[in-house]
Each structure stands twice: as C-alpha cells, then as structure tokens.
Amino acid sequence: MCGIIGYIGEKPVVPVILDGLRRLEYRGYDSAGVAVVHNGVVHLRRSAGKLACLEEALSLAPLDGDYGVGHTRWATHGRPTEENAHPHRDCTGRLVVVHNGIIENYIELKHELQREGHRFVTETDTEVVAHLVEREMRGDGLEHAVRRALLSLRGLFALVLISADDPSKIVAVRNGPPIVVGLGEGEFFVASDIPAILSHTRDVIFLDDEEMAVVTRTGVQFTDYAGGTVSKVTQRILWDPVMAEKAGYKHFMLKEIFEQPWAIRETVLGRTSVEQARVFLDEARLGEAAVRSIERVLILACGTSWHAALVGKFLIEQLARVPVEVDYGSEYRYRQTIVSDRDLVVVITQSGETADTLAALRAARRSGPRTLAICNVVGSMATRETDGTIYTHAGPEIGVASTKAFTAQLVALHLLALYLAQGRGTLTPEEIRAQVEGLTQLPLTVEKVLQLAPTIEEVARRFHSRRDFLFLGRGIHYPIALEGALKLKEISYIHAEGYPAGEMKHGPIALIDEDLPVVALAPGDHVFEKMVGNVQEVKARGGCVIALTTEGDTRIQALLSPVLDVNLQLPATDPLLSPVVMVVPLQLLAYYVAVRRGCDVDQPRNLAKSVTVE
C-alpha cells in the first residue's frame, strides 16, 4: 500500500526520492514526506494530500541531504494529516522511520514508552517504532538497535530507518510487506516496489520475511533478525523504464488497456509450438509424472485475480479434466481446509506480494501439495515460496485497476490448462494445435476490439450518470461479468453487480427498470440461447441493454431498441478465448465512464495497487 524509497549515493538526494515517490503514486496514498541527513542533522518535510503539496512545501523550504528516505502514506492509524504523515521521529529528532504495514501491539507499546518518558505527537502506530529504536540505541550501530526493537513488535511491516547518530547508513527490514534493494553504480536504493528505482537500476534484491538490509555507501549487508549473514541473489529486471511512463496517454489505465495485445503476445511467446502442437512451461517445474498424479487443482487469489481463477477453473476442467476449486485467499486460511500431496495449489497475484494470497499459500503448503505461482514480478515473494512459476510478461502495471495483468493471467491459465491436458492425454495433438493457434492469433483479435474505443466512449457518454449497473454472463463468461462490475465500481464509484445470468430471476430481476443498464455478455457459444432469454426478460420489464455479441450475429440485435439499447459486436474467437475478448470493452466502458464522472482513474479513492497488509 504505502510507498517507500531510500537513497544513498552521489546524486542530489531529494530529486531522487521525489521521483521515486512519484513512480509509486499508483499504490494509493493520502500524505507524503521526505527526510534527509545533512551535516549531522535530520531535516524533514511532510504534507497531507498529493505529492504536489509536498513539492510546494519543499519549494518554500528547500532541503539538501547526503542520504535520505521518502514515503507516501495510506492511512490506517490516524487521520491523513501532515502531523501523521511519515517519516516519523523519535524524541531527539535524530532518528526517523518510514513504515508500511501494521504494528498490532502498538497501543501497549505506546503506553509502556510513555511511562518511560517518551513523548508522542501523532496518532500513528509507526511512531512507536521510532521510540523503540531510540530506547535501544547504545552506540553499537543502528542495525543492532533495530534488531533489539524488533523483539517487541507484533504484526506485518516493512521498515526503513536512518539516524544522524549512525551516519551514511540506511536500515531496511521486511516482515510481510515487500522491500526491494536496488544496486547501482556507486549508489544504492531501498524501495517498496520496483518502479520507484527502475530509472536508476535494473539490478535488485528482494528481502524475504524476517530479513534486514544494512545499506552504506560501500555496499549492502543482508542478515536475518538475529544478525546472521544471509546469501541473496540479484535479479535483473527486464522491464523498460519507459514502460512505466504514460507515453502520451491521458492515464496509465488507458495505456495499459491498449498494451494488452503486447502483454498477451509476450506471455505466449516461447511457450508454444504450432508445428509440434505442444506447450512448454519449464519454469512451472511440473514433470509428466507430477502432472499425471494431480487429483485436484486448488486456485487461491484475491480481487481481479480471483476472477481470473474462476475462468481458470472452466479452462482446466474442460481441457485437462481435473477438478478445480477456487478460493479467496483472504478467506481460505480461516477454514478447516483439506489439502493433500496429490493436489496442485496455484496462487495468482500480479505483484507476488498480496498478503492474503501469501498467507493462504503458506497455510496450504503445510499439507505438502505441489505449488505454482502465476505472477507478474520476477523474484517476488510468491515466486520464491512456490515450487514453480508461470510469469505473466505484462510489464509494470501502474493503474490501480488491473487490466493487462488480468488478461495476461487468463492467457497463463490457458497455457497451464493446455500443459496439464498435454501431460494427461486429455486432448489430441490436433486439439492442442487449434488452441495454440488461437492463442497466437489472440493479440490481433484484441487489437480489433480496441478499435471500438470511440464507440464505447460514446456508450459511456450515454450511461455515465446512472447510479447502478447489472452485468450478466453465463458459463466461462460469468467471471467476466464479475470483473466488468468490479472495474466499474472501482474507478467510477457506481454501484455495479455481476451475476450468473441464470440467477437473475432468483433476485436481481426485481431491480430492473428503465434506469438500470444491464450489460449482457452473449457471444455465440453453447449458452447463447439462454442469454437471449435473459435479454428478453430484461426488455419485458422496461430495462435497457448493453449487449456484447459476436460479429455478424444479429439474433440479439433484433430484440433491442435502436434508441435505448446498445449492441457491441466483437470479433469471433474460440469460446475458451472469448473471456479475453469480452473483458476489453468492459475495461474501456469503466474507464470512459469514470473519466466522464471526473474520477481519479489511476488512483481511485480508498484503494491501493498492492494489498500488502490484511
């Protein structure tokens, strides 16, 4: 959630930190601050609101520093005010900390420290950390004081600290939320996510839980909480820094919607052979014997990734003939779950750092199943804790509302389903070849869908003032109805519901009137006639319909009013690839509606890109 960056090197410190914070804005925040050490003194600037407010404060009272830290805060404890903004100081003002996560026992620690004479000036849990470390400072180094303080903390947190009493040193700690260390030429970085430092270095090291990085001008030392040396592997990030820029688009979300043909192509590239009618997933580390031994697939995910998982259930069950269970990561570990070593547990997470999904993975792993991550970030926690990985090569996704990462996840799940089918012999080579050909043609099909953007923008103009939407789909398109509804409410703040179309008469039909737009996903598949019936039910009750149908199919068009209703015709594709084709216009509809309503598309209120705390 919160954005963290620390820098030590030869460049001017404040511009590096501000640039890093700007690149982390997508994570969501409500205040910001920066602290630097210069000539043995800690200097601090903070402000409520967006980075522009912090930049204004810095223009009025400029800072210069030898090294420093910055932070964008998403409020959990205490209102989003300048006083509660990070960094936070100890009593001396010579030590500061920035923090992502939650200190669960901060109230009892605060009372204990107050009894000892420590003075608190904020409502936050973070300030407790500064005073704890202050209490433990004994002249043997900041990292030793931090280790002693950690013994008192409960919760999930990422901490980055600097102290004027231990100069030219940054100490970073991970216990849950991500921390990445960047290695440059004569300079070093600490950040909560890769985009913050991508314009400076592509060589990064991810901290694991209960690890510490001690960063100085001469290098980085990695240890565990007890101080034992930890061996780490440097990861080379292949994302182009330009990919994290808007490249002329008004919003990151729009750019990322239009990058989907590229993201799909990159995710398929090198993993299929039309000639051999085969799928290659070496990184999944699932040999033929392992594939044949799988009795069940369990997919764990949250939010948009959970919708991808539901599509994956249809794909795997139909192609590989393996039963699939899909569960919310946030709910899974609170049940008495049943997992065996004959199961394959798949976690889906764009960032690889989603707290609920990681916790669910760890709960499932205790029973000894094979594990697999579908993830977009090389070296992230999910990829390090699973037996194998299928990377979605979507590049950095900055917009909070996931678009290209979602469609790349759908493609990765399709590849997994084909790989399992291949290993289990449930498809013939000709059937596999047909699916592979469809995947290779999918980017071109999505490009054709994107050409409908002006038409969809006009639809948004007509419907942007509505207060409610209902999205309907059947079979493999039911999860896409859920995703379309989620996108709309995430960024436009319109109440929207996604439903299996067959369930409409079991409740939602009571809502239908002339003010409720019903988005009907109706490709020409085996349940098309059932969808026709649902559209007829909506029209019989005076509702208006936005229908997504297959190009050339006019059967639903005949039911619609040319004045009140809309029929978006999409290119034909294989029914199992259709979810990718169907979701793109729903993304565009949500985007253009939100723009019309004047919403902050890339940073919707109350939301963060990576949910790294429960």
C-alpha positions, 0 to 999 in steps of 0.5 A: 500500500504505502510507498517507500524509497531510500537513497544513498549515493552521489546524486542530489538526494531529494530529486531522487526520492521525489521521483521515486515517490512519484513512480509509486503514486499508483499504490494509493496514498493520502500524505507524503514526506521526505527526510534527509541527513545533512551535516549531522542533522535530520531535516524533514518535510511532510504534507497531507494530500498529493505529492504536489503539496509536498513539492510546494512545501519543499519549494518554500523550504528547500532541503539538501541531504547526503542520504535520505528516505521518502514515503507516501502514506495510506492511512490506517492509524490516524487521520491523513494529516501532515502531523501523521504523515511519515517519516516519523521521529523519535524524541531527539529528532535524530532518528526517523522511520518510514513504515508500511504495514501494521504494528498490532501491539502498538497501543501497549507499546505506546503506553509502556514508552510513555511511562518511560518518558517518551513523548508522542505527537501523532496518532500513528502506530509507526511512531512507536517504532521510532521510540523503540529504536531510540530506547535501544540505541547504545552506540553499537550501530543502528542495525543492532538497535533495530534488531533489539526493537524488533523483539517487541513488535507484533504484526506485518511491516516493512521498515526503513530507518536512518539516524544522524547518530549512525551516519551514511547508513540506511536500515531496511527490514521486511516482515510481510510487506515487500522491500526491494534493494536496488544496486547501482553504480556507486549508489544504492536504493531501498524501495517498496516496489520496483518502479520507484528505482527502475530509472536508476537500476535494473539490478535488485534484491528482494528481502524475504520475511524476517530479513534486514538490509544494512545499506552504506555507501560501500555496499549492502549487508543482508542478515536475518533478525538475529544478525546472521549473514544471509546469501541473496541473489540479484535479479535483473529486471527486464522491464523498460523504464519507459514502460512505466511512463504514460507515453502520451496517454491521458492515464496509465489505465488507458495505456495499459488497456491498449498494451494488452495485445503486447502483454498477451503476445509476450506471455505466449511467446516461447511457450508454444509450438504450432508445428509440434502442437505442444506447450512448454512451461519449464519454469512451472517445474511440473514433470509428466509424472507430477502432472499425471498424479494431480487429483485436484487443482486448488486456485487461491487469489484475491480481487481481479485475480480471483476472477481470473481463477474462476475462468481458470477453473472452466479452462482446466476442467474442460481441457485437462479434466481435473477438478478445480476449486477456487478460493479467496485467499483472504478467506481460505486460511480461516477454514478447516481446509483439506489439502493433500500431496496429490493436489496442485495449489496455484496462487495468482497475484500480479505483484507476488506480494498480496498478503492474503494470497501469501498467507493462504499459500503458506497455510496450504503448503503445510499439507505438502501439495505441489505449488505454482505461482502465476505472477507478474514480478520476477523474484517476488515473494510468491515466486520464491515460496512456490515450487514453480512459476508461470510469469505473466510478461505484462510489464509494470502495471501502474493503474490501480485497476488491473487490466493487462495483468488480468488478461495476461493471467487468463492467457497463463491459465490457458497455457497451464490448462493446455500443459496439464491436458498435454501431460494427461492425454486429455486432448489430441495433438490436433486439439492442442494445435487449434488452441495454440493457434488461437492463442497466437492469433489472440493479440490481433483479435484484441487489437480489433476490439480496441478499435471500438474505443470511440464507440464505447466512449460514446456508450459511456457518454450515454450511461455515465450518470446512472447510479447502478449497473447489472452485468450478466454472463453465463458459463466461462463468461460469468467471471467476466461479468464479475470483473466488468462490475468490479472495474466499474465500481472501482474507478467510477464509484457506481454501484455495479453487480455481476451475476450468473445470468441464470440467477437473475430471476432468483433476485436481481430481476426485481431491480430492473427498470428503465434506469438500470443498464444491464450489460449482457455478455452473449457471444455465440457459444453453447449458452447463447440461447439462454442469454437471449432469454435473459435479454428478453426478460430484461426488455419485458420489464422496461430495462435497457441493454448493453449487449456484447455479441459476436460479429455478424450475429444479429439474433440479439440485435433484433430484440433491442431498441435502436434508441435505448439499447446498445449492441457491441459486436466483437470479433469471433474467437474460440469460446475458451478465448472469448473471456479475453475478448469480452473483458476489453470493452468492459475495461474501456466502458469503466474507464470512459465512464469514470473519466466522464464522472471526473474520477481519479482513474489511476488512483481511485479513492480508498484503494491501493495497487498492492494489498500488502497488509490484511 
